[in-house]
C-alpha cells in the first residue's frame, strides 16, 4: 500500500484545477491546500500531493478505481481538464487478464493512471 505520492508541478494553480477535475470521478477531493503545496485524498486523508517547484515530467502515479466506469470517467474528466491521452480505457492483458486501466499526461507531462484489477 502507498501512503502518499508527491509530484512537482510548474503551475500549482493550473495543477490544482486539473487534479480537482480529473480525480473527482475516483472520489478524491482537495483535502489540504498550503498555497505552494496541495493534498488530495478520500475521507480526509490526503495521499496524493502536488508542490510548486518545476515539472516532474516522467513521473507515474496510479490511482485505484472501484469500477471500470470510474476508470472511464477519470479518463474523460482528465481530458476535459486539459490532460492528454496516453492510453484510452481498456484491458491491458499484458499485465493480467482483468487489468482495466486508462492513462493521461497531466499538464506537466506526468503519466497518471486509474486502474481496476477485477472483472
C-alpha positions in Angstrom: 0.0 0.0 0.0 1.2 3.5 -0.8 0.8 6.1 1.9 1.2 9.1 -0.4 2.8 10.3 -3.6 4.1 13.8 -4.4 4.8 15.4 -7.7 6.5 18.7 -8.5 4.5 20.9 -10.9 5.3 24.0 -12.8 2.0 25.9 -12.2 0.4 25.0 -8.9 -3.0 26.7 -9.6 -3.3 25.0 -13.0 -2.5 21.6 -11.5 -4.9 22.1 -8.6 -7.7 22.7 -11.2 -6.6 19.8 -13.3 -6.4 17.2 -10.4 -9.6 18.5 -8.8 -11.5 17.7 -12.0 -9.6 14.6 -13.1 -9.7 12.8 -9.7 -13.3 13.7 -8.8 -14.8 10.6 -10.5 -12.5 8.5 -8.2 -13.8 10.2 -5.1 -10.7 12.4 -4.5 -11.1 15.9 -3.2 -8.7 18.7 -2.4 -8.2 18.0 1.3 -5.2 20.3 2.1 -4.1 23.5 0.5 -1.0 25.2 1.7 -0.6 27.6 -1.3 2.6 26.1 -2.7 1.5 22.5 -1.9 -1.8 20.8 -2.1 -3.0 17.3 -1.0 -5.8 15.3 -2.5 -7.5 12.3 -0.8 -10.6 10.4 0.2 -12.1 10.6 3.7 -9.9 13.4 4.9 -6.5 11.7 4.4 -4.6 13.2 1.6 -2.3 10.7 -0.1 -1.6 12.5 -3.4 0.3 15.7 -3.2 1.5 18.3 -5.7 4.0 21.0 -4.9 5.3 24.1 -6.8 8.9 23.8 -7.9 9.1 22.7 -11.5 7.9 20.0 -13.8 8.2 16.4 -12.7 8.0 15.1 -16.3 8.3 11.4 -16.5 6.8 10.5 -13.1 4.0 8.0 -12.9 1.2 7.6 -10.4 -1.7 5.1 -10.4 -5.0 5.5 -8.6 -7.2 2.5 -7.7 -10.7 2.7 -9.1 -13.8 0.9 -7.7 -15.2 0.1 -11.2 -14.5 0.2 -14.9 -17.0 3.0 -15.1 -14.8 5.0 -12.7 -11.7 4.4 -14.9 -13.7 5.6 -17.9 -14.9 8.7 -16.0 -11.4 9.5 -14.8 -10.1 9.4 -18.4 -12.9 11.6 -19.7 -12.6 14.1 -16.9 -8.8 14.3 -17.2 -9.0 15.0 -20.9 -11.7 17.7 -20.4 -9.5 19.3 -17.8 -6.6 19.7 -20.2 -4.8 16.3 -19.9 -3.5 14.5 -23.0 -4.5 10.9 -23.8 -1.7 8.4 -23.0 -3.8 5.2 -23.3 -7.6 5.0 -23.6 -9.6 3.0 -21.1 -9.3 -0.7 -21.8 -7.9 -4.1 -20.9 -4.2 -4.3 -20.6 -3.8 -8.1 -21.0 0.0 -7.8 -21.0 -0.3 -7.1 -17.2 -3.1 -9.6 -16.4 -6.5 -10.5 -17.9 -8.6 -8.2 -15.7 -6.2 -5.2 -15.7 -8.5 -2.3 -16.9 -6.8 1.0 -16.9 -6.6 4.4 -18.6 -3.6 6.8 -18.8 -3.3 10.5 -19.3 -0.5 13.0 -19.2 -1.1 15.9 -16.8 -0.2 19.5 -17.7 3.4 18.8 -16.7 3.8 15.6 -18.6 3.4 13.2 -15.7 1.8 9.9 -16.6 -1.4 9.5 -14.4 -3.4 6.2 -14.4 -6.6 4.8 -13.0 -7.0 1.1 -12.8 -9.2 -1.7 -11.5 -7.9 -5.3 -11.2 -11.2 -7.2 -11.1 -13.6 -8.2 -13.9 
